Amino acid sequence: MTRTISAAEFKATCLDLLDRVAETGLNVVITKRGRPVARVVPMVNKPRLLVGAMKDEIEIRGDIISPLLLRWNALGGGKRK
């Protein structure tokens, strides 16, 4: 969800607006003379560990364990056999 406000309104309500962005995830576009000049978005906390960082972000489709029936050259010869 995005809200658009003028620079004057942002200046007057900056601290309250920052709290609202942090609490709700609201994106705010700031305009000056009707033209967008900045965007305020919530911070996304990145996980500390790599293991589990993509949990619930990707979906595995099919069998990723069984070997493929293709031969390939790991040194990059470029030819399939």
N, CA, C and O atoms as CSV, one atom per row, in Angstrom:
chain,resi,resn,atom,element,x,y,z
A,1,MET,N,N,0.840,-1.171,0.000
A,1,MET,CA,C,0.000,0.000,0.000
A,1,MET,C,C,0.890,1.240,0.000
A,1,MET,O,O,1.882,1.292,0.727
A,2,THR,N,N,0.545,2.223,-0.799
A,2,THR,CA,C,1.351,3.426,-0.905
A,2,THR,C,C,0.487,4.652,-0.638
A,2,THR,O,O,-0.653,4.745,-1.093
A,3,ARG,N,N,1.049,5.573,0.097
A,3,ARG,CA,C,0.388,6.854,0.365
A,3,ARG,C,C,1.266,7.950,-0.223
A,3,ARG,O,O,2.492,7.866,-0.155
A,4,THR,N,N,0.657,8.965,-0.794
A,4,THR,CA,C,1.392,10.092,-1.362
A,4,THR,C,C,1.090,11.342,-0.541
A,4,THR,O,O,-0.071,11.656,-0.280
A,5,ILE,N,N,2.149,12.058,-0.133
A,5,ILE,CA,C,1.971,13.293,0.621
A,5,ILE,C,C,2.933,14.351,0.090
A,5,ILE,O,O,3.936,14.037,-0.551
A,6,SER,N,N,2.607,15.601,0.369
A,6,SER,CA,C,3.478,16.699,-0.053
A,6,SER,C,C,4.665,16.818,0.899
A,6,SER,O,O,4.621,16.324,2.026
A,7,ALA,N,N,5.705,17.466,0.446
A,7,ALA,CA,C,6.892,17.678,1.281
A,7,ALA,C,C,6.541,18.495,2.525
A,7,ALA,O,O,7.095,18.259,3.599
A,8,ALA,N,N,5.629,19.449,2.383
A,8,ALA,CA,C,5.220,20.262,3.536
A,8,ALA,C,C,4.520,19.404,4.588
A,8,ALA,O,O,4.777,19.550,5.783
A,9,GLU,N,N,3.629,18.503,4.142
A,9,GLU,CA,C,2.951,17.602,5.074
A,9,GLU,C,C,3.944,16.642,5.720
A,9,GLU,O,O,3.846,16.349,6.912
A,10,PHE,N,N,4.905,16.152,4.925
A,10,PHE,CA,C,5.924,15.263,5.473
A,10,PHE,C,C,6.737,15.975,6.550
A,10,PHE,O,O,7.023,15.400,7.601
A,11,LYS,N,N,7.104,17.214,6.288
A,11,LYS,CA,C,7.887,17.989,7.252
A,11,LYS,C,C,7.122,18.157,8.566
A,11,LYS,O,O,7.708,18.069,9.645
A,12,ALA,N,N,5.829,18.396,8.472
A,12,ALA,CA,C,5.018,18.627,9.661
A,12,ALA,C,C,4.739,17.350,10.453
A,12,ALA,O,O,4.530,17.406,11.665
A,13,THR,N,N,4.734,16.188,9.770
A,13,THR,CA,C,4.331,14.937,10.433
A,13,THR,C,C,5.396,13.857,10.363
A,13,THR,O,O,5.093,12.674,10.518
A,14,CYS,N,N,6.620,14.248,10.134
A,14,CYS,CA,C,7.695,13.294,9.854
A,14,CYS,C,C,7.816,12.185,10.903
A,14,CYS,O,O,7.797,11.010,10.539
A,15,LEU,N,N,7.936,12.508,12.152
A,15,LEU,CA,C,8.165,11.486,13.177
A,15,LEU,C,C,6.974,10.538,13.313
A,15,LEU,O,O,7.160,9.328,13.443
A,16,ASP,N,N,5.763,11.073,13.283
A,16,ASP,CA,C,4.583,10.215,13.346
A,16,ASP,C,C,4.494,9.321,12.118
A,16,ASP,O,O,4.139,8.147,12.219
A,17,LEU,N,N,4.815,9.879,10.968
A,17,LEU,CA,C,4.773,9.114,9.726
A,17,LEU,C,C,5.791,7.976,9.739
A,17,LEU,O,O,5.494,6.871,9.288
A,18,LEU,N,N,6.989,8.244,10.254
A,18,LEU,CA,C,8.003,7.200,10.342
A,18,LEU,C,C,7.544,6.068,11.255
A,18,LEU,O,O,7.778,4.897,10.957
A,19,ASP,N,N,6.893,6.411,12.365
A,19,ASP,CA,C,6.348,5.376,13.254
A,19,ASP,C,C,5.293,4.545,12.538
A,19,ASP,O,O,5.271,3.322,12.673
A,20,ARG,N,N,4.421,5.197,11.779
A,20,ARG,CA,C,3.374,4.475,11.055
A,20,ARG,C,C,3.967,3.544,10.000
A,20,ARG,O,O,3.500,2.418,9.830
A,21,VAL,N,N,4.991,4.011,9.296
A,21,VAL,CA,C,5.653,3.174,8.285
A,21,VAL,C,C,6.252,1.931,8.950
A,21,VAL,O,O,6.114,0.820,8.438
A,22,ALA,N,N,6.913,2.124,10.086
A,22,ALA,CA,C,7.528,0.997,10.790
A,22,ALA,C,C,6.489,0.004,11.285
A,22,ALA,O,O,6.721,-1.204,11.230
A,23,GLU,N,N,5.347,0.486,11.767
A,23,GLU,CA,C,4.322,-0.390,12.335
A,23,GLU,C,C,3.488,-1.106,11.282
A,23,GLU,O,O,3.146,-2.275,11.462
A,24,THR,N,N,3.158,-0.436,10.201
A,24,THR,CA,C,2.196,-0.979,9.236
A,24,THR,C,C,2.819,-1.479,7.940
A,24,THR,O,O,2.178,-2.223,7.197
A,25,GLY,N,N,4.065,-1.081,7.655
A,25,GLY,CA,C,4.675,-1.454,6.380
A,25,GLY,C,C,4.246,-0.553,5.237
A,25,GLY,O,O,4.520,-0.847,4.073
A,26,LEU,N,N,3.576,0.542,5.562
A,26,LEU,CA,C,3.102,1.493,4.567
A,26,LEU,C,C,4.275,2.138,3.828
A,26,LEU,O,O,5.271,2.507,4.450
A,27,ASN,N,N,4.162,2.274,2.516
A,27,ASN,CA,C,5.130,3.024,1.718
A,27,ASN,C,C,4.586,4.428,1.524
A,27,ASN,O,O,3.389,4.602,1.295
A,28,VAL,N,N,5.451,5.435,1.613
A,28,VAL,CA,C,5.023,6.817,1.454
A,28,VAL,C,C,5.859,7.480,0.366
A,28,VAL,O,O,7.089,7.454,0.410
A,29,VAL,N,N,5.182,8.070,-0.607
A,29,VAL,CA,C,5.850,8.831,-1.658
A,29,VAL,C,C,5.706,10.304,-1.303
A,29,VAL,O,O,4.604,10.783,-1.036
A,30,ILE,N,N,6.820,11.012,-1.302
A,30,ILE,CA,C,6.831,12.427,-0.962
A,30,ILE,C,C,6.953,13.231,-2.250
A,30,ILE,O,O,7.823,12.970,-3.082
A,31,THR,N,N,6.067,14.210,-2.399
A,31,THR,CA,C,6.065,15.025,-3.615
A,31,THR,C,C,6.460,16.456,-3.303
A,31,THR,O,O,6.255,16.955,-2.197
A,32,LYS,N,N,7.025,17.094,-4.298
A,32,LYS,CA,C,7.368,18.506,-4.214
A,32,LYS,C,C,6.817,19.141,-5.483
A,32,LYS,O,O,7.213,18.778,-6.590
A,33,ARG,N,N,5.907,20.084,-5.317
A,33,ARG,CA,C,5.210,20.712,-6.442
A,33,ARG,C,C,4.523,19.661,-7.330
A,33,ARG,O,O,4.487,19.794,-8.553
A,34,GLY,N,N,3.985,18.625,-6.697
A,34,GLY,CA,C,3.244,17.593,-7.420
A,34,GLY,C,C,4.077,16.508,-8.066
A,34,GLY,O,O,3.526,15.575,-8.651
A,35,ARG,N,N,5.402,16.609,-7.972
A,35,ARG,CA,C,6.273,15.602,-8.586
A,35,ARG,C,C,6.911,14.740,-7.511
A,35,ARG,O,O,7.411,15.278,-6.524
A,36,PRO,N,N,6.913,13.421,-7.666
A,36,PRO,CA,C,7.531,12.540,-6.667
A,36,PRO,C,C,9.035,12.807,-6.569
A,36,PRO,O,O,9.728,12.883,-7.584
A,37,VAL,N,N,9.531,12.948,-5.338
A,37,VAL,CA,C,10.959,13.203,-5.141
A,37,VAL,C,C,11.615,12.192,-4.201
A,37,VAL,O,O,12.835,12.031,-4.223
A,38,ALA,N,N,10.820,11.513,-3.380
A,38,ALA,CA,C,11.407,10.557,-2.429
A,38,ALA,C,C,10.365,9.532,-2.034
A,38,ALA,O,O,9.163,9.730,-2.207
A,39,ARG,N,N,10.867,8.422,-1.493
A,39,ARG,CA,C,9.992,7.360,-1.009
A,39,ARG,C,C,10.492,6.914,0.355
A,39,ARG,O,O,11.692,6.721,0.550
A,40,VAL,N,N,9.573,6.751,1.296
A,40,VAL,CA,C,9.895,6.222,2.614
A,40,VAL,C,C,9.309,4.820,2.672
A,40,VAL,O,O,8.106,4.632,2.490
A,41,VAL,N,N,10.162,3.843,2.924
A,41,VAL,CA,C,9.726,2.448,2.980
A,41,VAL,C,C,10.216,1.828,4.277
A,41,VAL,O,O,11.216,2.278,4.836
A,42,PRO,N,N,9.523,0.796,4.768
A,42,PRO,CA,C,9.967,0.163,6.006
A,42,PRO,C,C,11.273,-0.601,5.807
A,42,PRO,O,O,11.546,-1.114,4.722
A,43,MET,N,N,12.063,-0.667,6.853
A,43,MET,CA,C,13.297,-1.455,6.824
A,43,MET,C,C,12.938,-2.929,6.876
A,43,MET,O,O,11.998,-3.327,7.564
A,44,VAL,N,N,13.691,-3.730,6.146
A,44,VAL,CA,C,13.506,-5.174,6.168
A,44,VAL,C,C,14.704,-5.757,6.894
A,44,VAL,O,O,15.847,-5.585,6.473
A,45,ASN,N,N,14.428,-6.445,7.986
A,45,ASN,CA,C,15.520,-7.065,8.734
A,45,ASN,C,C,15.991,-8.314,8.008
A,45,ASN,O,O,15.206,-9.226,7.747
A,46,LYS,N,N,17.252,-8.349,7.691
A,46,LYS,CA,C,17.819,-9.498,7.004
A,46,LYS,C,C,18.262,-10.531,8.034
A,46,LYS,O,O,18.760,-10.178,9.103
A,47,PRO,N,N,18.079,-11.796,7.711
A,47,PRO,CA,C,18.496,-12.830,8.664
A,47,PRO,C,C,20.005,-12.824,8.863
A,47,PRO,O,O,20.762,-12.491,7.951
A,48,ARG,N,N,20.426,-13.190,10.049
A,48,ARG,CA,C,21.854,-13.215,10.365
A,48,ARG,C,C,22.564,-14.409,9.738
A,48,ARG,O,O,23.728,-14.311,9.351
A,49,LEU,N,N,21.866,-15.531,9.637
A,49,LEU,CA,C,22.480,-16.743,9.122
A,49,LEU,C,C,22.005,-17.033,7.702
A,49,LEU,O,O,20.866,-16.737,7.342
A,50,LEU,N,N,22.878,-17.606,6.919
A,50,LEU,CA,C,22.519,-17.996,5.566
A,50,LEU,C,C,21.585,-19.196,5.585
A,50,LEU,O,O,20.632,-19.255,4.808
A,51,VAL,N,N,21.851,-20.152,6.467
A,51,VAL,CA,C,21.024,-21.349,6.552
A,51,VAL,C,C,19.629,-20.946,7.020
A,51,VAL,O,O,19.472,-20.369,8.096
A,52,GLY,N,N,18.637,-21.245,6.225
A,52,GLY,CA,C,17.262,-20.924,6.560
A,52,GLY,C,C,16.822,-19.538,6.134
A,52,GLY,O,O,15.685,-19.145,6.397
A,53,ALA,N,N,17.695,-18.792,5.485
A,53,ALA,CA,C,17.368,-17.419,5.112
A,53,ALA,C,C,16.219,-17.350,4.103
A,53,ALA,O,O,15.481,-16.365,4.084
A,54,MET,N,N,16.057,-18.360,3.281
A,54,MET,CA,C,15.012,-18.344,2.257
A,54,MET,C,C,13.786,-19.172,2.655
A,54,MET,O,O,12.955,-19.488,1.803
A,55,LYS,N,N,13.664,-19.525,3.938
A,55,LYS,CA,C,12.531,-20.321,4.395
A,55,LYS,C,C,11.240,-19.611,4.035
A,55,LYS,O,O,11.088,-18.411,4.269
A,56,ASP,N,N,10.311,-20.365,3.463
A,56,ASP,CA,C,9.001,-19.862,3.031
A,56,ASP,C,C,9.088,-18.860,1.880
A,56,ASP,O,O,8.093,-18.202,1.580
A,57,GLU,N,N,10.240,-18.722,1.230
A,57,GLU,CA,C,10.399,-17.801,0.111
A,57,GLU,C,C,10.485,-18.526,-1.232
A,57,GLU,O,O,10.191,-17.936,-2.272
A,58,ILE,N,N,10.880,-19.787,-1.218
A,58,ILE,CA,C,11.014,-20.537,-2.461
A,58,ILE,C,C,10.197,-21.821,-2.385
A,58,ILE,O,O,9.849,-22.290,-1.302
A,59,GLU,N,N,9.905,-22.371,-3.538
A,59,GLU,CA,C,9.157,-23.616,-3.611
A,59,GLU,C,C,9.921,-24.587,-4.498
A,59,GLU,O,O,10.303,-24.247,-5.618
A,60,ILE,N,N,10.140,-25.788,-4.000
A,60,ILE,CA,C,10.840,-26.814,-4.773
A,60,ILE,C,C,9.799,-27.626,-5.521
A,60,ILE,O,O,8.863,-28.160,-4.925
A,61,ARG,N,N,9.969,-27.711,-6.823
A,61,ARG,CA,C,9.054,-28.487,-7.655
A,61,ARG,C,C,9.822,-29.629,-8.287
A,61,ARG,O,O,10.841,-29.412,-8.943
A,62,GLY,N,N,9.350,-30.817,-8.097
A,62,GLY,CA,C,9.984,-31.974,-8.703
A,62,GLY,C,C,11.079,-32.543,-7.824
A,62,GLY,O,O,11.275,-32.125,-6.683
A,63,ASP,N,N,11.783,-33.504,-8.386
A,63,ASP,CA,C,12.823,-34.239,-7.674
A,63,ASP,C,C,14.158,-33.527,-7.837
A,63,ASP,O,O,14.668,-33.419,-8.953
A,64,ILE,N,N,14.726,-33.042,-6.746
A,64,ILE,CA,C,16.024,-32.361,-6.812
A,64,ILE,C,C,17.156,-33.238,-6.290
A,64,ILE,O,O,18.304,-32.799,-6.236
A,65,ILE,N,N,16.845,-34.467,-5.908
A,65,ILE,CA,C,17.843,-35.357,-5.325
A,65,ILE,C,C,18.400,-36.357,-6.346
A,65,ILE,O,O,19.609,-36.578,-6.411
A,66,SER,N,N,17.514,-36.953,-7.136
A,66,SER,CA,C,17.944,-37.987,-8.083
A,66,SER,C,C,18.860,-37.405,-9.146
A,66,SER,O,O,18.707,-36.250,-9.542
A,67,PRO,N,N,19.820,-38.214,-9.612
A,67,PRO,CA,C,20.730,-37.718,-10.649
A,67,PRO,C,C,20.005,-37.519,-11.983
A,67,PRO,O,O,19.022,-38.199,-12.277
A,68,LEU,N,N,20.500,-36.592,-12.767
A,68,LEU,CA,C,19.976,-36.366,-14.102
A,68,LEU,C,C,20.542,-37.404,-15.051
A,68,LEU,O,O,21.603,-37.974,-14.794
A,69,LEU,N,N,19.851,-37.649,-16.128
A,69,LEU,CA,C,20.320,-38.618,-17.104
A,69,LEU,C,C,21.120,-37.944,-18.208
A,69,LEU,O,O,21.197,-38.458,-19.324
A,70,LEU,N,N,21.714,-36.801,-17.903
A,70,LEU,CA,C,22.522,-36.067,-18.862
A,70,LEU,C,C,23.990,-36.155,-18.455
A,70,LEU,O,O,24.321,-36.154,-17.269
A,71,ARG,N,N,24.850,-36.230,-19.444
A,71,ARG,CA,C,26.282,-36.135,-19.173
A,71,ARG,C,C,26.697,-34.701,-19.418
A,71,ARG,O,O,26.227,-34.066,-20.362
A,72,TRP,N,N,27.557,-34.197,-18.589
A,72,TRP,CA,C,28.007,-32.828,-18.776
A,72,TRP,C,C,29.480,-32.728,-18.406
A,72,TRP,O,O,30.014,-33.519,-17.629
A,73,ASN,N,N,30.098,-31.738,-18.986
A,73,ASN,CA,C,31.508,-31.510,-18.769
A,73,ASN,C,C,31.670,-30.354,-17.768
A,73,ASN,O,O,31.385,-29.198,-18.082
A,74,ALA,N,N,32.120,-30.687,-16.590
A,74,ALA,CA,C,32.241,-29.673,-15.539
A,74,ALA,C,C,33.334,-28.658,-15.853
A,74,ALA,O,O,33.373,-27.591,-15.240
A,75,LEU,N,N,34.204,-28.962,-16.775
A,75,LEU,CA,C,35.274,-28.023,-17.130
A,75,LEU,C,C,34.862,-27.064,-18.227
A,75,LEU,O,O,35.666,-26.235,-18.654
A,76,GLY,N,N,33.615,-27.160,-18.697
A,76,GLY,CA,C,33.103,-26.184,-19.651
A,76,GLY,C,C,33.443,-26.459,-21.095
A,76,GLY,O,O,33.642,-25.514,-21.859
A,77,GLY,N,N,33.518,-27.709,-21.502
A,77,GLY,CA,C,33.806,-28.041,-22.900
A,77,GLY,C,C,32.714,-27.605,-23.842
A,77,GLY,O,O,32.963,-27.409,-25.031
A,78,GLY,N,N,31.490,-27.447,-23.327
A,78,GLY,CA,C,30.411,-26.909,-24.131
A,78,GLY,C,C,29.680,-27.911,-25.009
A,78,GLY,O,O,28.707,-27.520,-25.655
A,79,LYS,N,N,30.079,-29.177,-25.078
A,79,LYS,CA,C,29.410,-30.152,-25.917
A,79,LYS,C,C,28.608,-31.127,-25.044
A,79,LYS,O,O,29.070,-31.589,-24.000
A,80,ARG,N,N,27.386,-31.421,-25.516
A,80,ARG,CA,C,26.578,-32.431,-24.833
A,80,ARG,C,C,26.756,-33.757,-25.524
A,80,ARG,O,O,26.890,-33.820,-26.746
A,81,LYS,N,N,26.757,-34.803,-24.751
A,81,LYS,CA,C,26.892,-36.143,-25.343
A,81,LYS,C,C,25.673,-36.965,-25.045
A,81,LYS,O,O,25.594,-38.122,-25.456
